[in-house]
Amino acid sequence: MGPSRGALALAVVAALATACGGSGSAQPLVAVRTPGTTVAALPTPAATSSSAMRSSSSAVATTSTSAAHRASTLPGAGSHQSRALRLPLSFATGNATQVVTVVAPSTSSTEGTLQAWRKVTDGWRRVGTSVHAWLGGDGLSAHPSETRSATPIGSFTLTRAFGRDADPGAALPYRRTTAADWWISEPGAGYNTLQHCASACGFTQGSPNEHLYYETPYYNYAVVIDYNTRNAPGGVRAGAGSAFFLHVTVGAPTQGCISIDQQRLVGLLRWLAPASHPRILIGTG
């Protein structure tokens, strides 16, 4: 769920495509791989093209070498990190050793602060600077739906990413989208999944489904938030809300997603690693 259904200015609505919230020849998502206190800065690579998107100490010890290396090589990593901290949100973190928190002042807020964290033996340490984040036009909700532009509250896994632009070096499985890729928000077997179909599809090739390849710059890069997905506890619930992503911002509220600066999102994509079981925690504080 991308740009706001509610309070966006008419000029923005006119200029930008809506984004973010099977049967037939549709195919399920298949991962595709190609070759706040400032503590440290996440990578800020040169801008890319917008035309082409519950842990223990032992868990820390098993964090992959590659993930640890990526964290250690962030600019300024390790400086001024004299003590571990508690996360700003109290949601469960499962076996995650990488966490992203998104904190808003209240449930009616359309803006908040995103911060990355890594697990250490005595708590958590910040990774990089905090970054401004845009939230749903209807704020936050513990019970999202298809009828409100609200960002879900809670703790959700981050297991895959996609985008129109080429893989920027993402550690998570990354799918480069094509013109045949859709995210399904209409009722049916494909609800809240990515489907690949060019013609004679078992779903509507239009609203409410999102044509991912053409939703730019929102989906130049995006990370799937596992709210109400097949990876969520209990699986998919019809009508409970679909298409929640961490994606590129256009400087305005979303339809329920979380959006941040593209370069910062690329930095997160390179940092988040499957072996660290990353999660995003979303709430108020």
C-alpha positions as CSV (number, residue, x, y, z in Angstrom):
1,M,0.0,0.0,0.0
2,G,1.8,3.1,-1.3
3,P,0.7,6.7,-1.7
4,S,-2.2,8.0,0.4
5,R,-5.8,7.3,-0.5
6,G,-6.7,10.2,1.9
7,A,-4.8,13.4,2.4
8,L,-2.5,13.6,-0.6
9,A,-2.6,16.9,-2.5
10,L,-4.4,16.7,-5.8
11,A,-1.3,17.6,-7.6
12,V,0.6,14.6,-6.1
13,V,-2.3,12.3,-6.9
14,A,-2.4,13.5,-10.5
15,A,1.4,13.2,-10.9
16,L,2.1,9.9,-9.3
17,A,0.7,6.4,-9.8
18,T,-1.1,4.7,-6.9
19,A,0.8,1.9,-5.1
20,C,1.1,-0.1,-2.0
21,G,-1.7,-1.1,-0.3
22,G,-4.7,-16.6,-8.6
23,S,-5.5,-19.1,-11.0
24,G,-4.9,-19.4,-14.8
25,S,-1.3,-19.0,-15.7
26,A,-0.3,-17.0,-12.6
27,Q,2.8,-18.1,-10.9
28,P,3.7,-17.7,-7.2
29,L,6.6,-15.6,-6.1
30,V,10.0,-17.2,-6.8
31,A,13.1,-15.6,-5.4
32,V,15.5,-14.4,-8.1
33,R,19.1,-13.5,-7.2
34,T,21.5,-11.6,-9.4
35,P,25.5,-11.9,-9.4
36,G,17.5,8.7,17.6
37,T,21.2,9.1,18.1
38,T,23.7,9.1,15.4
39,V,26.1,6.2,15.9
40,A,27.1,5.1,12.4
41,A,25.9,5.7,8.9
42,L,24.3,3.1,6.8
43,P,25.8,2.9,3.3
44,T,24.7,5.8,1.1
45,P,25.5,4.6,-2.4
46,A,25.2,6.8,-5.5
47,A,21.6,7.2,-6.5
48,T,20.3,4.4,-8.6
49,S,18.0,4.7,-11.7
50,S,14.4,5.4,-11.0
51,S,13.4,4.3,-14.4
52,A,14.3,0.6,-14.5
53,M,12.2,-1.0,-5.9
54,R,13.0,-13.9,20.6
55,S,16.8,-14.0,20.7
56,S,19.5,-15.5,23.1
57,S,23.2,-15.1,23.4
58,S,23.8,-18.3,21.5
59,A,21.8,-16.9,18.6
60,V,24.2,-14.0,18.5
61,A,27.1,-16.4,18.2
62,T,25.7,-18.1,15.2
63,T,25.1,-14.9,13.2
64,S,26.6,-15.4,9.8
65,T,30.1,-14.1,9.1
66,S,28.9,-12.3,6.0
67,A,26.2,-10.4,8.0
68,A,28.6,-9.5,10.7
69,H,31.1,-8.3,8.1
70,R,28.5,-6.1,6.4
71,A,27.6,-4.5,9.8
72,S,31.3,-4.0,10.7
73,T,32.1,-2.2,7.5
74,L,29.4,0.4,7.7
75,P,30.9,3.9,7.9
76,G,31.7,4.7,11.5
77,A,30.5,1.3,12.8
78,G,31.5,0.7,16.4
79,S,32.1,4.3,17.3
80,H,30.3,5.7,20.4
81,Q,28.6,2.3,21.0
82,S,29.7,2.0,24.6
83,R,26.7,0.2,25.9
84,A,23.7,-1.9,24.7
85,L,20.2,-0.5,24.7
86,R,16.7,-1.7,24.9
87,L,14.6,-1.4,21.7
88,P,12.1,1.4,21.7
89,L,9.3,-1.0,21.1
90,S,8.4,-4.0,23.2
91,F,7.2,-6.4,20.6
92,A,8.7,-9.9,20.4
93,T,11.7,-10.2,18.2
94,G,11.8,-14.0,17.8
95,N,15.2,-15.3,16.8
96,A,16.1,-12.0,15.0
97,T,19.6,-10.5,15.4
98,Q,18.7,-7.7,13.0
99,V,15.8,-5.5,13.7
100,V,14.3,-2.4,12.1
101,T,12.1,-0.2,14.3
102,V,9.6,2.3,13.1
103,V,8.3,4.5,15.8
104,A,5.5,7.1,15.4
105,P,4.3,9.7,18.0
106,S,0.7,8.3,17.9
107,T,-1.6,6.0,16.0
108,S,-2.8,8.9,14.0
109,S,0.7,9.9,12.8
110,T,1.6,9.7,9.2
111,E,5.3,10.2,9.9
112,G,7.8,8.4,12.1
113,T,11.4,7.4,12.6
114,L,13.1,4.3,11.3
115,Q,16.2,2.9,13.0
116,A,18.2,-0.3,12.3
117,W,19.6,-2.4,15.3
118,R,21.8,-5.4,15.8
119,K,21.6,-7.9,18.7
120,V,24.5,-8.1,21.1
121,T,24.9,-10.2,24.2
122,D,23.5,-7.6,26.6
123,G,20.9,-6.0,24.4
124,W,20.8,-4.1,21.1
125,R,23.0,-1.5,19.4
126,R,22.0,1.0,16.8
127,V,23.3,0.5,13.3
128,G,23.5,3.7,11.4
129,T,21.6,6.9,11.7
130,S,17.8,7.1,12.1
131,V,15.9,8.1,9.1
132,H,12.5,9.9,8.5
133,A,9.7,7.5,7.4
134,W,6.3,8.1,5.9
135,L,3.4,6.0,7.2
136,G,-0.1,5.3,6.1
137,G,-2.5,8.2,5.5
138,D,-4.7,6.8,8.2
139,G,-1.8,6.3,10.6
140,L,-1.2,3.0,12.4
141,S,-3.6,0.2,13.2
142,A,-3.4,-3.1,15.0
143,H,-6.2,-4.3,12.6
144,P,-5.5,-3.2,9.1
145,S,-7.9,-3.8,6.3
146,E,-8.5,-3.2,2.6
147,T,-10.7,-0.2,3.4
148,R,-8.2,1.9,5.3
149,S,-4.7,3.4,4.5
150,A,-3.3,2.3,7.8
151,T,0.2,0.8,8.6
152,P,0.1,-2.4,10.6
153,I,1.3,-2.4,14.2
154,G,3.4,-5.2,15.5
155,S,6.4,-7.4,14.8
156,F,6.8,-8.8,11.3
157,T,9.6,-10.8,9.5
158,L,11.4,-9.4,6.5
159,T,12.1,-12.4,4.2
160,R,12.2,-11.1,0.6
161,A,12.6,-8.0,-1.6
162,F,11.8,-6.9,-5.1
163,G,12.1,-4.0,-7.4
164,R,12.1,-2.6,-10.9
165,D,15.7,-1.7,-10.7
166,A,18.5,-4.3,-10.8
167,D,19.5,-6.1,-7.6
168,P,21.7,-3.5,-5.7
169,G,23.5,-6.3,-3.8
170,A,20.6,-7.3,-1.5
171,A,21.3,-10.1,1.0
172,L,17.6,-11.0,1.1
173,P,16.2,-12.9,-1.9
174,Y,15.5,-10.2,-4.5
175,R,13.2,-10.4,-7.5
176,R,13.6,-7.9,-10.3
177,T,10.1,-7.2,-11.5
178,T,8.9,-7.3,-15.1
179,A,5.7,-6.0,-16.8
180,A,4.1,-9.3,-16.0
181,D,4.4,-9.0,-12.2
182,W,1.3,-8.1,-10.1
183,W,0.6,-7.9,-6.4
184,I,-2.9,-9.2,-5.7
185,S,-5.3,-7.4,-3.4
186,E,-8.6,-8.8,-4.8
187,P,-10.3,-11.8,-3.1
188,G,-9.2,-15.2,-4.2
189,A,-6.5,-17.8,-3.9
190,G,-3.8,-15.3,-4.8
191,Y,-4.7,-12.7,-2.2
192,N,-1.7,-10.9,-0.9
193,T,0.8,-12.7,-3.1
194,L,3.0,-11.7,-6.0
195,Q,1.7,-13.3,-9.2
196,H,3.5,-13.4,-12.6
197,C,1.1,-13.4,-15.6
198,A,1.1,-11.5,-18.9
199,S,-2.3,-12.6,-20.3
200,A,-5.4,-14.8,-19.6
201,C,-4.7,-14.4,-15.9
202,G,-7.0,-15.6,-13.1
203,F,-7.1,-12.1,-11.6
204,T,-8.0,-8.6,-12.6
205,Q,-5.2,-6.8,-14.5
206,G,-6.0,-3.6,-12.8
207,S,-7.3,-2.1,-9.6
208,P,-7.3,-3.2,-6.8
209,N,-4.2,-5.2,-7.9
210,E,-0.9,-3.4,-8.3
211,H,1.1,-3.6,-11.5
212,L,4.5,-3.6,-9.7
213,Y,6.7,-2.8,-12.6
214,Y,4.9,0.5,-13.3
215,E,4.6,1.7,-9.7
216,T,7.7,4.0,-9.8
217,P,9.5,5.3,-8.0
218,Y,7.8,3.5,-5.1
219,Y,8.8,0.1,-6.2
220,N,12.2,0.8,-7.6
221,Y,13.1,-1.1,-4.5
222,A,10.8,-2.7,-1.9
223,V,11.0,-5.1,1.1
224,V,8.0,-7.2,1.8
225,I,6.6,-6.8,5.3
226,D,5.2,-10.2,6.3
227,Y,1.9,-8.9,7.7
228,N,-0.9,-11.3,6.5
229,T,1.4,-13.1,4.1
230,R,2.0,-16.8,3.8
231,N,5.1,-16.3,6.0
232,A,3.0,-14.8,8.8
233,P,1.7,-16.8,11.8
234,G,-1.7,-18.1,10.7
235,G,-1.0,-17.4,7.1
236,V,-3.2,-15.1,5.0
237,R,-6.6,-13.9,6.2
238,A,-9.0,-12.6,3.5
239,G,-9.7,-8.9,3.7
240,A,-7.2,-8.3,6.5
241,G,-5.0,-6.1,4.3
242,S,-2.5,-6.6,1.6
243,A,0.6,-5.2,-0.1
244,F,2.5,-3.8,2.9
245,F,6.0,-3.0,1.9
246,L,9.0,-0.9,3.0
247,H,9.6,1.1,-0.2
248,V,10.9,4.3,-1.8
249,T,9.3,7.6,-0.6
250,V,7.8,10.4,-2.7
251,G,7.6,12.6,0.4
252,A,4.0,11.9,1.3
253,P,1.9,9.5,3.3
254,T,1.3,6.1,1.9
255,Q,-1.6,3.7,1.6
256,G,-0.3,1.7,4.6
257,C,3.3,1.0,3.6
258,I,6.4,2.5,5.1
259,S,8.5,4.7,2.8
260,I,12.0,6.1,3.1
261,D,14.7,7.7,1.0
262,Q,15.8,5.4,-1.8
263,Q,19.6,5.5,-1.0
264,R,18.8,4.6,2.7
265,L,16.6,1.8,1.5
266,V,19.4,0.4,-0.7
267,G,21.7,0.5,2.4
268,L,19.1,-1.6,4.3
269,L,18.8,-4.0,1.5
270,R,22.5,-4.7,1.5
271,W,22.5,-5.1,5.3
272,L,19.4,-7.3,6.0
273,A,20.4,-10.9,5.9
274,P,18.3,-14.1,6.0
275,A,20.8,-15.7,8.5
276,S,20.0,-12.9,11.0
277,H,16.2,-13.5,10.7
278,P,15.4,-9.8,10.3
279,R,12.2,-8.3,11.6
280,I,10.5,-4.9,11.5
281,L,8.8,-3.6,14.6
282,I,6.1,-0.9,14.1
283,G,4.4,1.0,16.8
284,T,4.1,4.2,18.9
285,G,6.4,5.6,21.5
